[in-house]
Amino acid sequence: MPLSNAPAHRRQNPVLQWMSIVNGIGNVHQGTTSGAPASGAWPNANRAIYVPVLVDAPATVYRLWYYAGATASGNYDLGLYDINFKLLVSTGSTAQSGTNGYNNRDVTDTTIGRGIYYVAMSLSNTTGTVLRSVASNFATYHRAFGVLQEENAVPLPATATPAALSTNYIPVIGASLRATF
């Protein structure tokens, strides 16, 4: 039953579907990877990677996060874009610090509706690492999921102009949401 038609007593907090433009795609992705996510060097200096997500209900974004890898280096930026690639909120360019754990950054509370959004991350060098997922055939799977990239994107641009993904790398990134219904 779609969330919007669910009785009030059965509603749950909005779910951010990682790597998803359709409910359940995230589970399909699990079967396409070559193992569990692991620490990996950022694929290209100043590259942004845009991961589509589905927000099932109106919500307020209050935090953006990524899972740090084994080496902290350079500056990163995390952001949330709407379906038209307009930046809604970001952390701004920030020195990467901490390793092997979640890196949470509070952002200005931003109310969003149901729909498709893009969680984005960029990193200024190829020394810093992030926990990332890889698919055995990224051209088929990651592109099919709608993951995109953009060069020269630290800090993240106000309006993104993404291109097709050219690497086998999807960072473990996300947004923390509060229900607004």
PyMOL commands that set and color helices and strands:
alter all, ss='L'
color gray80, all
select helices_A, chain A and resi 3-5+8-10+25-30+141-144
alter helices_A, ss='H'
color red, helices_A
select strands_A, chain A and resi 16-17+38-41+47-55+59-67+75-81+87-90+94-95+102-112+115-123+129-133+148-150+163-164+170-171+173-179
alter strands_A, ss='S'
color yellow, strands_A
deselect
rebuild
show_as cartoon
